[in-house]
Amino acid sequence: MFESIHFNSKGRATTTASNPAVLAKLRGIVGEENVVIDPEKVEPYGADAVKEKFPPEAVVFPESTAQMVEILKLANEHLFPVTARGGGVGYTGGAVPIDGGIVIGTDRMKKIIEINADDLYVICQPGLTTFELQQAVAAQGLLFAPDPASYKDSFIGGNIAENAGGMRTPKYGVTKHHVLGLEVVTAIGEVIRTGGKTVKNVVGFDLTGLMCGSEGMLGIITEATLKLLPMPEATSTVRANFHSMEAACKVLTKFTPEGLLPMAMEVLDKYCVAAVEENFAFGLSKDAEAILIVAVDGSTEEVARSAQMIERIIGENGGFDILRAKTKEEEDKLWDVRRAISPSLMKYGTLKINEDVVVPRSKVPELVARIEQIGRRHDTFVANFGHAGDGNIHVNFVVDRDDADAVARARQCVSETFQLSVELGGTISGEHGIGYVKAQYMDYAIDRPTLEIMKGIKKVFDPNGILNPGKMFV
Ligand SMILES: Cc1cc2nc3c(=O)[nH]c(=O)nc-3n(C[C@H](O)[C@H](O)[C@H](O)COP(=O)(O)OP(=O)(O)OC[C@H]3O[C@@H](n4cnc5c(N)ncnc54)[C@H](O)[C@@H]3O)c2cc1C
C-alpha cells in the first residue's frame, strides 16, 4: 500500500491520512458523508479564535464511542496525527492541526444520556454547546455552573479539555470542579472510564482531574458525567465607575470580610470603557477610569440583602454612579458592556494579542499597574479587563499587524507580563490554556522536573505521539 511520508513539528516521520486506503477505511467507519476532504470545506477546521490557518487533510465526524475507537486504532496503525475539535473557539490554537493529519469533529456527538435531578448529575456526549447543556438542565430547574463567555459556541468536550472558566468562577470554580466522571478513548483506541456519578470518589489516581485541561493530548472525551446544582432563585448585578483601575481592583477583597461571596466580579479599564462606548453608545460616563461589575445569586431575600451591601461597600471604597439592575432586562444591559469589550478593542489596531494571566486576587491592583508600565516602556498600547474576582485578567496588547517592529515589541510585552504574573504568585494562563501559541513559555511557569513528569504522562497515554502533536511542549 502506498503511503506518503511527511514530518511533524518534532521532525518525526508520519504517514499521511490522505492516502486512499486510509480514507476508504475512515469512510467505512463513519460513513462516506462524514469524511470531508474538499479543501474549501476543511479550511475552517484549520483555525480557531487565534485565526492562523493550518488546514487538516480530512475532517472526520464520528457519532459514537465505538467509531472513535476504530478511528484511533487506525491512526495508531498508520501514525497520522489526530486533533479533536469542539466548537473551535479556543484562544490558543488547541484544536488546530499544526502537523496536518485529521481533525475529529465532535459535532454529531450531541446526545444527553441522562439528567438526574435526585443525584444532581447529567451524562452527555461532548458535542453539545455549553449553552445547549445549560438550557436542557435549566428546563428541570438545575444549573450547570461553568459559563465561559463563548458558551453559545464552545462545546462541553472543549470546555473540559481546556478546563474553561468564565464569569461565575469566584463562587462556582472552573469546569473541573463540575466534572464527576469521563469516558475517554485513548490514543491506542482503548476506552477508559474515570471517576463516576458521585461527588466523593477517592479510588485510585484522579484521572478525571488529569483529563481536565489536557487539551486533547491524552485522549478524546466521548462522554462526560457533570455535576448539577439547584438553579438559584434570584440574581442581582451592580455596576459602578471608579476614578482609577487600582481603586476598582482594590474593592475585590472587601466583600468576603463582610460574609459575601459574589458569583462574578469583572473589571474593565478606561481603554475598554472608551472602546465599548464608541462602538455601542451605552451611555457610559467619560469620568470612568474603570468599571467594576459585581453579581450575586441565591434566594430572593439573600440576594436583595447582598446587593445592598455590595452597593454600600463599593460606595465606601471610591465607586460612583452605582447602578443596580431592577429587572432581568436591566441586568442584561449591565452585562452587555462586559460582553462588548473584546470586539470593540479592535479600534486600537489590527492585531490584538490577548493573554489571560492569573494572580492571587489581592495582587490584581499591582498586576494591572505594572502591566501598564510594561506597555509604556515598550511603547505598546495595552487594555486590561476580565475576571478580576478570581485574579484572571485578559491583557490585550493591540498593534498594527503590518508593523513588524510594533509586533516584536508587543511580543516582548507578553514575555514580561508572563514573568510578572509568575513573580506575583500566579501563572501564565488562567483559562485559555497553552496550545501551540504559549508552548514556548511553559518553562516560565513549570519547573523542569515537573515538565518531565507531564511529558512522561503524555507518553503513557499516547506512546506514538499521534494526539494533537506540537502542543504544550516545545
Ligand atoms: C469570544 C470568546 C470568549 C471566550 N470566553 C472564555 C471564557 O470566559 N472563559 C474561558 O475559559 N474561555 C473562554 N474562551 C476560550 C474558549 O472558548 C474556551 O477555551 C472553550 O472551552 C473552547 O471550547 P471549544 O469547544 O471551542 O474547544 P476547541 O477550541 O474546539 O478545542 C479546544 C481544545 O480542546 C480539545 N478538545 C475538543 N474536544 C475534545 C474532546 N472531545 N476530547 C478531548 N479534547 C477535546 C481540542 O483538541 C483543543 O485542544 C473564549 C473564546 C472566545 C472566542
The ligand as an ORCA input file, in Angstrom:
! r2SCAN-3c Opt
* xyz 0 1
  C     -15.321     35.411     22.423
  C     -14.656     34.362     23.267
  C     -14.878     34.362     24.632
  C     -14.255     33.399     25.425
  N     -14.505     33.419     26.772
  C     -13.938     32.483     27.564
  C     -14.195     32.488     28.974
  O     -14.920     33.327     29.513
  N     -13.606     31.523     29.710
  C     -12.796     30.563     29.143
  O     -12.294     29.702     29.860
  N     -12.534     30.559     27.818
  C     -13.091     31.475     27.019
  N     -12.831     31.465     25.671
  C     -11.927     30.438     25.126
  C     -12.662     29.176     24.629
  O     -13.943     29.454     24.204
  C     -12.653     28.043     25.643
  O     -11.319     27.567     25.776
  C     -13.554     26.857     25.263
  O     -13.577     25.916     26.312
  C     -13.130     26.176     23.975
  O     -14.148     25.254     23.635
  P     -14.251     24.682     22.156
  O     -15.343     23.677     22.164
  O     -14.335     25.769     21.170
  O     -12.857     23.933     22.046
  P     -11.830     23.853     20.771
  O     -11.301     25.214     20.534
  O     -12.577     23.199     19.671
  O     -10.779     22.897     21.380
  C     -10.030     23.287     22.496
  C      -9.131     22.116     22.943
  O      -9.939     21.041     23.379
  C      -9.613     19.847     22.680
  N     -10.852     19.081     22.556
  C     -12.013     19.473     21.991
  N     -12.935     18.497     22.126
  C     -12.341     17.466     22.762
  C     -12.756     16.168     23.183
  N     -13.994     15.712     22.961
  N     -11.860     15.373     23.810
  C     -10.590     15.795     24.046
  N     -10.142     17.003     23.670
  C     -11.008     17.841     23.042
  C      -9.010     20.317     21.375
  O      -8.145     19.345     20.812
  C      -8.265     21.563     21.816
  O      -7.006     21.228     22.342
  C     -13.416     32.410     24.842
  C     -13.214     32.404     23.461
  C     -13.814     33.366     22.675
  C     -13.570     33.336     21.196
*
